[in-house]
């Protein structure tokens, strides 16, 4: 029975495009198919969501639940974007949020796969956004609420030359 279950898992992972290793190398000494302990049990629930997603994917990759190459990972990102687009205008907030979460989870996986820290990348983007918006505020010749988006966008583009 156990051999059939193992073969079934291997077959389903091959069919889904995941990298596989022999099951004897996948299961650690404290993990079983029926699972007394999950490989994810060491990932604290208290982590910020972005960090938790990265750690969960890192842990599952250690046991072979991993895509073959970065093109496959990116294809998953595109698939999730398509699923999001198909529900984005439905008004079903739960479905929209689920699909948006799937995009983020897939992007975190892609970042992990290519060696980027997604939390660090997002923080860098936050700092860049803040710097550019503060440039707009400092260089606006009138209150921002009186400016058009085009006027603010010109200052935004100008800020890129000033601060990178």
N, C-alpha and C positions, 0 to 999 in steps of 0.2 A: 504493500500500500504506500509506504513512504517513498519508495522509488518512483511510483507512478505520480505522486504529488510533485516530487522533485523534477521529473521529466516534464510535467505539465507547466510548472513555473518556468523552466528553461525554454520550452517551446513558446510560451506566451511572451517571454522577454525577447526572444529572437523575432517573433512576429511584430512586436512593437518597435523594433529597431534599437533596443537597449544592448549595450555590451554585456556579455555574460562571461562568467568564469565557471569552472566546475563547482558544483554546489558544495563540495567538501571544503573548498577554499572560501566560499561565501559565508558559511555559517561559522561563527566564532564558538568558543567553548561555552559561552553563556547564552547563546541564541539557538532556538530550535524553530522548526517550521511552524509549530503551534504557538511558539513564542512565550517563553517564560519571561523574557526580557527583550525589548525592542532595541535595535541599534539607535533609535531616536530617543531612547529614555535618558540619555546623557545630555540632551539639548534642553536647557532650562526654558520653561514656558514664560519666564519673566523677561527674556531677552526682547529687545525691540524687534518688531516684525521683520525688518530687512535683514538684520543680523541672524535672526532665527531661521529665515528661509535659506540663507547661505550655509549655515551650520547643518541644517537638515539635509541639504543636497550634498554637502561634503561627506556627511556620515553615510548616506545611502550609496554614494559613489564608492566608498571604501569596501562595500560588499558587492560591487559589480552592477548596481543599478545606475547606469551611466550611458550616455549616448556614444556612438562610435566616433563622431567627429564634430567639429564646430558647425559645419554646414547643417547637420541634422538638428543641432540645438537651435540654430537660427531659424530653420524651417518650423520648429515648434513655436518660436516666438511669433512668426508670421501667421501660423495657424491660430494662435490665441488672439492675435489682433483681428483676424477675420471673424472669429467667434464673437469678439466684443462688438465689432461693427454691426454684426447681424442683430444684436439685441440693444444697441445703444439708444435707439429711438423708440423703444417699446414702452417706456414708462415703468417697467418692472425693475425697481431699484435693486432688489436682491439679486436678480440675474445679472444686471449691469455691473454691480459691485463684484460679484463672483468672477465674471469674465475679466474685469479690470485687474483683480487680484491675480488671476491666471497669467495675465500679461506680465505683471510685475515679477511674479515667481519665475517665469520663464526667462525674463531679462536678468534676474539675479543669477540664474543658472548659467546663462551665456557669459556673464561677467566672470563667474567662478571658472568656467571652462577655459576662458582666454587669459586668466590670471589678473583680473581687475577686481579690486575691492569695491563692491557696489556702494557700500555706505560711504567710503571715502570719496568716491566719484560724485555721489549726490551732494555731499558736504562741499566739495569743491565747486559744484554747480551753484549751490546756494550762495556761497561767498561771491562768485562771479556775478550772479543776478543782483545781489545786494549792492555790490560795487557799481554796477552799471545803472541801477535805478537811482542810487544816491548821486551819480553823475548827472542824471536827468534833473533831479531836484536842485542840485547846486547850480546848474547852467540854464535853467528855465528862466525865461524873461517875463513870465506871468505865472499865476497859480496853475498847478497841474490840472486842476478841475476845469480851467478855462481853455486848456490846450486840446487840440485834436490828437487823435492817435497818431496820425502822420507826423505831426510836429514832435511828439514824444519819441516816435520811432527814429526820426532823424538824429535826435540827441543820443538815442540808444546806439545807433550805428557809429556815431562820433565817439562814444565812450569806448567802443572796441579798439579804436586806434589809440586812445589815451591810456587805457589800462589793460588791454589784451583780452 
